[in-house]
Amino acid sequence: MRSIAVWVVAGLRRYRPDRNPLRRRSDRVEAGFVAAALVAVLLAVWPAALAARAAYGGGP
């Protein structure tokens, strides 16, 4: 279980916004794409759940 926690912390450190002068522009762009992808997935969960509920007979 500890290895998962270490992996999550390492990922957060990699993609967090900071003022590190050694961070490359491509690293900042990648972090922006990761954040945008995360937001897109989170926004898509609700409509997907509603569509699944309607498709399998639990809808309104």
Sequence and secondary structure as in RCSB ss.txt:
>XXXX:A:sequence
MRSIAVWVVAGLRRYRPDRNPLRRRSDRVEAGFVAAALVAVLLAVWPAALAARAAYGGGP
>XXXX:A:secstr
 HHHHHHHHHHHHHHS    TTS HHHHHHHHHHHHHHHHHHHHHHHHHHHHHHHTT   
